[in-house]
Amino acid sequence: MSCYFRHLKEIFAEAGIEVNSSNRRRLDRVIHQMFGIGYPDCSTTWRRLRQEILTDPHKRRGFVSKLKSAIR
């Protein structure tokens, strides 16, 4: 589960989300849902994150905004 979380520390910080043992699984599921990828397909999710979110600043901002909304 959440093999890519260590790469998203900055994104979680931008979203104001502290990752801990009680919300880690929920965050992982939310991210999978945002990309329409079945849970727990970690490698496909990380590949999509890396291709889209980490390379395009506009998509990154949108992702951070959606993540904030989904978690609250």
SULDA-V109075 format. One record per residue. N is the residue number from 1. PHI is phi in whole degrees, -180 to 180 (999 if undefined). Layout:
<<N & PHI> <N & PHI>>
This chain:
<<1 & 999> <2 & 53> <3 & -65> <4 & -101> <5 & -59> <6 & -63> <7 & -86> <8 & -108> <9 & -55> <10 & -65> <11 & -67> <12 & -62> <13 & -64> <14 & -60> <15 & -81> <16 & 72> <17 & -110> <18 & -97> <19 & -82> <20 & -144> <21 & -64> <22 & -84> <23 & -117> <24 & -60> <25 & -65> <26 & -63> <27 & -59> <28 & -60> <29 & -64> <30 & -62> <31 & -64> <32 & -60> <33 & -64> <34 & -60> <35 & -98> <36 & 68> <37 & -110> <38 & -60> <39 & -86> <40 & -108> <41 & -73> <42 & -66> <43 & -66> <44 & -67> <45 & -64> <46 & -63> <47 & -60> <48 & -65> <49 & -58> <50 & -63> <51 & -69> <52 & -99> <53 & -76> <54 & -82> <55 & -108> <56 & -124> <57 & -58> <58 & -65> <59 & -67> <60 & -62> <61 & -61> <62 & -63> <63 & -64> <64 & -60> <65 & -63> <66 & -65> <67 & -65> <68 & -58> <69 & -64> <70 & -69> <71 & -87> <72 & -82>>
